[in-house]
């Protein structure tokens, strides 16, 4: 029959796989699975061997699009080419998921633990599911733009994912895995990130100071949420805990310096200059400061 939108839609299931072949374009057909899934294919001979080329699934592409691709494939066969073999060869090239794995293995140890964790979360959690099966040299800015738009509700995260993918391609260039200058992430426009700047009000600072003083002196109340038979053994008194000065001092340092949490909690005495009132941060987010 002539494969058309109507004939393809009317093709039902028979309980097993079968094929329909187009009467106009010899070699162009459709495979219908027992499940009802319909896939356009081409059959041809190359070097005396029968080959089959998968064009695409009905619903993803139209009949006319499939016919046009089949004409191109069969035309290349008449010129002595073997599209199926070429497609198999393309599958043997480096895939994006393998590049990401190589990047995390080869460059991950050079990252700070927190940075490496964020890279893995972004690349493995977002980029690989979207691009993992694509050949690295076939990835285009349009592919990355689609990934970027999927995270439009989280613009900050979307930009970080794109930035990390760009880092993967930059690393691949340095290691000779892709051509110099090939980085499709560089051509994708980033989202504008809303400001997240936040300052405590005078009232909030006052309340925080009162809580810190209470924590150091009378202590802060706490509770045990007991479950089952152990509930009756929970102490009824002494439910206030006095906090050590190094803990409340850390909170005050965070408040007065604007440092990041780990920059204060990971401080060493050798980085503290009490005479001049300096804290030397040897490995901060922006380098030594």
C-alpha positions in Angstrom: 0.0 0.0 0.0 1.0 3.6 -0.1 2.0 4.7 3.3 0.1 7.8 4.3 -1.0 9.3 7.5 -4.4 7.6 7.2 -3.1 4.2 6.4 -0.5 4.3 9.1 -3.0 5.4 11.7 -5.4 2.6 10.7 -2.7 -0.1 11.0 -3.8 -2.1 14.0 -2.1 -4.8 16.1 -2.2 -8.5 15.3 -0.5 -9.9 18.4 2.9 -10.1 16.7 5.3 -8.0 14.7 4.6 -7.3 11.0 5.7 -5.0 8.3 3.9 -2.7 5.8 5.8 -1.7 2.6 5.3 1.4 0.5 4.3 0.7 -3.1 5.9 3.9 -4.5 9.3 4.1 -2.7 10.8 0.6 -2.9 12.6 -0.3 0.4 10.6 2.2 2.5 8.3 0.6 5.1 6.9 0.5 8.6 7.4 -2.0 11.4 4.4 -2.5 13.7 5.2 -4.2 17.0 2.8 -6.4 19.0 2.5 -3.5 21.4 1.3 -1.2 18.6 4.5 0.9 18.3 5.1 1.9 14.7 8.6 2.6 13.4 9.6 3.7 9.9 12.5 1.8 8.3 14.5 1.4 5.1 15.7 -1.9 3.6 18.5 -2.1 1.0 21.4 -4.3 0.0 25.1 -3.2 0.4 27.8 -5.5 -0.8 25.3 -8.3 -1.2 24.2 -8.0 2.4 20.7 -6.9 3.4 20.7 -3.9 5.7 18.0 -2.2 7.7 18.0 1.4 8.6 15.7 2.8 11.3 14.3 6.2 10.2 12.2 7.1 13.2 9.1 6.4 15.2 5.6 7.4 14.0 4.4 10.2 16.3 7.9 11.6 16.6 8.1 12.2 12.9 5.4 12.3 10.3 4.9 10.0 7.3 6.1 12.8 4.9 9.2 13.4 7.0 10.0 9.7 7.1 9.5 9.4 3.4 11.9 12.3 2.8 14.6 10.7 5.0 14.1 7.3 3.3 14.6 9.0 -0.1 17.9 10.5 1.2 19.0 7.1 2.7 18.2 5.1 -0.4 19.7 7.8 -2.6 23.0 7.5 -0.7 22.9 3.7 -1.2 22.7 4.2 -5.0 25.9 6.2 -4.7 27.7 3.3 -3.1 27.3 4.4 0.5 26.1 2.3 3.5 24.0 4.5 5.8 23.4 1.7 8.3 27.1 1.0 8.7 27.8 4.7 9.0 25.2 5.0 11.7 26.7 2.1 13.7 30.2 3.7 13.3 28.7 7.0 14.7 27.5 5.1 17.8 31.1 4.0 18.5 32.3 7.6 19.0 32.5 9.2 22.4 29.1 9.7 24.0 28.4 12.6 26.3 27.8 10.3 29.3 31.2 8.8 28.9 32.8 12.2 28.6 31.2 13.3 31.9 32.4 10.1 33.6 36.0 10.8 32.2 35.7 14.5 33.4 34.7 13.5 37.0 37.4 10.9 37.1 40.1 13.1 35.6 39.3 16.5 36.9 37.0 15.8 39.9 39.9 15.2 42.3 41.2 18.7 41.6 37.9 20.3 42.8 37.0 21.1 46.3 34.7 18.4 47.9 31.7 20.8 47.9 32.3 21.9 44.3 32.8 18.3 43.1 29.5 17.3 44.8 27.7 20.1 43.0 29.3 19.2 39.7 28.2 15.6 40.1 24.6 16.7 41.1 24.3 19.0 38.1 25.9 16.8 35.4 24.6 13.4 36.5 21.3 14.7 37.7 20.4 17.0 34.8 22.9 17.0 31.8 23.4 13.2 31.4 19.7 12.3 31.3 19.1 14.9 28.6 22.3 14.5 26.5 24.0 11.2 27.7 23.3 9.2 24.5 24.4 11.9 22.1 27.8 11.8 20.4 29.9 14.6 21.9 30.9 16.1 18.6 27.2 16.2 17.5 25.9 18.2 20.5 24.7 21.6 19.3 23.8 24.8 21.2 20.1 24.0 20.5 20.5 20.8 22.6 21.9 22.7 25.5 19.3 25.4 25.2 16.5 22.8 25.5 18.2 21.5 28.7 18.5 25.1 30.0 14.9 25.8 29.4 13.8 22.7 31.3 15.2 24.4 34.4 13.6 27.8 33.7 11.7 27.7 37.0 15.2 27.5 38.7 17.3 30.1 36.8 20.2 29.9 39.2 20.4 26.1 38.9 19.9 26.3 35.1 22.9 28.6 34.8 25.1 26.4 37.0 24.2 23.3 35.0 25.1 25.1 31.7 28.3 26.5 33.2 29.4 23.0 34.4 28.6 21.5 31.0 30.8 24.2 29.5 33.6 23.2 31.9 33.3 19.6 30.7 33.9 20.8 27.1 36.8 23.0 28.1 38.4 20.1 29.9 37.8 17.9 26.8 39.5 20.5 24.6 42.6 20.5 26.9 42.8 16.7 26.8 42.3 16.4 23.0 38.9 14.8 23.2 37.2 17.4 21.1 38.4 20.0 18.6 39.9 23.2 19.9 37.3 25.9 20.2 34.4 23.4 20.3 32.1 24.4 23.2 28.4 24.5 22.4 27.6 25.8 25.9 29.4 29.1 25.2 26.7 30.1 22.7 23.7 29.6 25.0 22.3 32.8 26.7 22.0 32.5 30.5 19.0 33.5 32.6 19.1 36.7 34.6 19.5 35.6 38.2 17.3 37.4 40.8 19.3 39.0 43.6 19.5 37.0 46.8 21.0 39.7 49.0 19.6 39.7 52.5 20.5 41.7 55.6 19.2 41.2 59.1 17.2 44.1 60.5 18.1 45.8 63.7 15.3 44.0 65.5 16.6 40.6 64.2 20.1 41.4 65.3 18.9 42.3 68.7 16.9 39.0 69.1 19.9 37.0 67.9 22.2 38.7 70.5 19.7 37.9 73.2 19.5 34.3 72.2 23.3 34.0 72.1 23.6 35.4 75.6 20.9 33.1 76.9 22.7 30.1 75.2 25.9 31.0 77.0 24.4 31.6 80.4 21.0 30.1 81.4 21.0 27.8 78.3 18.4 27.1 75.6 15.4 24.8 76.3 15.2 21.5 74.4 12.8 18.6 74.2 13.0 14.9 73.6 10.3 13.4 71.4 10.1 9.9 72.9 8.3 7.1 71.1 6.7 4.0 72.6 7.6 2.6 75.9 10.6 4.8 76.4 8.5 7.9 76.8 7.9 7.3 80.5 11.7 7.2 81.2 12.3 10.6 79.7 13.7 13.1 82.3 11.2 15.8 83.3 13.8 18.4 84.3 17.2 19.8 83.2 15.9 20.6 79.7 18.1 23.6 79.1 21.5 23.3 77.4 24.3 25.7 77.9 26.3 26.2 74.6 30.1 26.5 74.6 31.6 29.8 73.7 33.3 28.6 70.5 29.9 27.8 69.1 28.2 31.1 69.9 31.5 32.8 69.0 31.2 31.2 65.5 27.8 32.7 65.1 29.0 36.2 66.1 32.0 35.9 63.6 29.6 35.0 60.8 27.4 38.0 61.7 30.3 40.5 62.0 32.5 39.3 59.1 30.0 38.1 56.4 32.2 35.0 55.9 30.8 31.8 54.6 29.8 29.1 57.1 32.8 26.8 56.4 35.2 29.6 56.3 34.6 30.2 60.0 34.0 26.6 61.1 37.1 25.4 59.4 39.4 28.2 60.7 42.7 27.1 62.3 44.6 29.1 64.9 47.5 29.6 62.5 45.1 31.6 60.3 44.1 34.0 63.2 46.0 37.2 63.8 44.7 38.5 67.2 47.3 41.3 67.3 46.0 43.0 64.1 42.4 41.5 64.2 42.8 39.6 61.0 41.4 36.2 59.8 43.5 34.8 57.0 41.4 32.6 54.7 43.8 30.5 52.7 41.2 28.7 50.6 38.1 30.7 50.3 35.6 30.8 47.5 37.4 33.7 45.9 41.0 32.5 46.7 43.2 33.6 49.6 41.9 36.7 51.4 
